[in-house]
Each structure stands twice: as structure tokens, then as C-alpha cells.
């Protein structure tokens, strides 16, 4: 089957919500709609690690992911790609070499694919460090609350590398990541990808950092920022493309998905995030969002950062994020404990240090956060009422089952992520959509 251009038919929306080709509301008016994050599954690179080079020396990576649109139909959808990666120590860094990429959109009903172009070409070379390379606007339009697929291919010469996005857990059926030395591409096609001969399936891959477009009515769109508590670590996922309490909490808000891009990195700290040079390319995603959700600070307190210092550093981070014109919501810091019975009871938990003990720096910082609402931030998301023992402050909630809320005393497990998602959903239900 050949790639072909989607025909734009004014006023036509296909039954089943698959592919809507229609005249955008507000087109030609002033002020017009803004380019926004319009679907889920965008993710900065780095969390999934490096691929190619090394012992395997794979030269081709391929991915098939399933973004989901939000409460409004999206039109002129564009894919954003990059060749840098998030780095907990320095914020971000260039990939070691250039990469060549190609991409296709895939509709699920009817089943069809539509080639994405880069300045009129079917592939493009991204120089090391490329920040935000968009596919051409080409009339690929998708109805509200609709899932479609994005197929991406990346190639490098022998011994060179590419970076993968966040690992995918409990993903939507059909999601796939593959590495090989194959001379053939699976991008311009429909249906499940397969493992090329001599290649291997993977748990992460090279994917877009954001799914952008315009919408027929105002929407909310989110950039998720912070550390491993923000990106779903220790969550098995919901099987529909959401991993972690933030993504889970955005999956059904007022009856619709809130689109998001994932820009967190395990090991992140407020201390590093405050540096102006930390994450300038990552923060460029904020220009396509209405809101940011920040989950950070636990890694600062565990190494002994005084609460007054953390507050000062946090103010720098808040100002940097809000300078992009987004509303900023910040999470409180979660408990951090050890356990002698796998977190089955509160009695056998101990705070990892004085900062996480009752009344310590964690409590002080969380209390201070609420004083910043309407001053330096727009709101607080507090998962602690769902994750903290109501009687034994500073300890994880328990039910007598080993590893119920957390498997390691730092991150929620799947049950904990499900509990905490309520805090996100309650806050997001009040977010105001904008063009």
C-alpha cells in the first residue's frame, strides 16, 4: 500500500471518530488557535536509555505508539522529534551523533497510513542536539477522544547511537519497539510491527517528544515535569497508555483525556532544575501547553538540602516554568521510608532521614507550598491524603499486604499510583482550557 495524502473534505467527519477532515473552527480569525499538545504519548528521550552502537551495533530502531486525543478534534497534527536527551545530572545533553528519522500516521478505523513529511521530504537528518523538529502540517485531522498510531523509524551508521524515550509499561495493545540491522523499514505500513531477523524487541524506543496540532475548541494540555515520581516508575500501567499517577489522573477528566507530554527524568532535583541552562530544550515543550505539573524535591531532601535552601531553589524553578505562560501546579513531597516487613505495616517503617520524619523538612516544605498558591504557583496537587498513613504521619499507607502502596519506600507501586491519581484528576477537573 502506498502512502498517500489525506483528502481534505470540508464538513466531513467519518463515523466512529477515526479521521475527521473538516474546516477548523476559527480558521482565518484573529486571534486564531495556537499550536498545542493535542494527544498523549509524547516523551523526551533519555529515560529509555541508549540504543545502537556497543555490543549489538543495531542500526535501525522502529516504534509504533498509540496517542489519544482529548476533548476537542485536532487538525493539522504534527510530530515533534529531537536528538538530545534528558539527563538528571546536567539537565540535558546532545546525543553523540546525527540520526535519520521517518514517520507515518496510522488510523485504526478505517485502517490506513499517511506519510509524515519533513520540509517536503520523507526523512530528515537531525544533527546531534536538535531540539524540536516538526513534521510538515499536512491535513492529518483526528476526532476528539480518538486513538491513532504513530510509526517512527530511526537509523544510524554502524557503531553510532540513538536515544530512547521513557520505557512503556502496560501500553495499549499493538505498541511495539524494535531494534535491528534490517535494510527494510516497517514505517510506511499498517498493523503490528514485527521483530526483524537478527533483531530484538525492546521495552522502549525512539518516539516523538510531543504530538502537536490545532483544536476546534479550547483545550487543556499538560507538560509533566520532575523526577521518577512523575514518570510512572514502579507502575505496571493501565494497559491504555497511561503509566504513573500523573498520567492516570489525566486519563478521564470531565469525561475526556487531557493531552500530555512527558518531560520528567529519574534522579531529577530542584537544585539542578533551577539552573537557567538546565533543560532549555526540554522547557520548550511548555510553549505548546496550558499547564505544567511538577513533581520534584524528594531527591534534594534525601541528600540533606536544608528546607530554606530548597524553598529558594524552588522559587527559581517556578519562575522559569511560569515564564512560558503556563499555569503551574506542584506536587507535595511523598513519604520516604525503609521497612522491615515490605511496607505491610506502618509500625515497621522508618523515615530514611530526619528530613522525612514527622515535622521535618518534608513537612515544612509541603506546608510552605500551600502558601505559594496564587503567589509563585497556581496550585498544589497533594497525593499524601491517599498515600500517607492517616495515623502515622510520614509513613506509607498500609493494609497488611506486602508492598501495597509502595515496593521500595520511595515510589508508589501500581496500587499507590491508582490511589494518587485521584488527586490529579480532582485538580485537573478545574483547569481552564485555552486556545
Helices and strands as residue ranges (DSSP letters): E 12-13, G 15-17, E 20-21, E 36-37, E 42-43, E 45-52, E 60-65, E 74-81, E 84-87, E 91-94, E 99-108, E 111-115, E 124-126, E 133-134, E 149-155, E 161-165, E 176-180, E 200-201, E 210-215, E 221-226, H 245-249, E 259-264, H 270-273, H 280-283, G 284-288, E 291-295, H 298-302, H 307-322, E 327-331, E 337-339, E 349-351, G 354-356, H 361-371, E 379-381, H 384-387, H 414-428
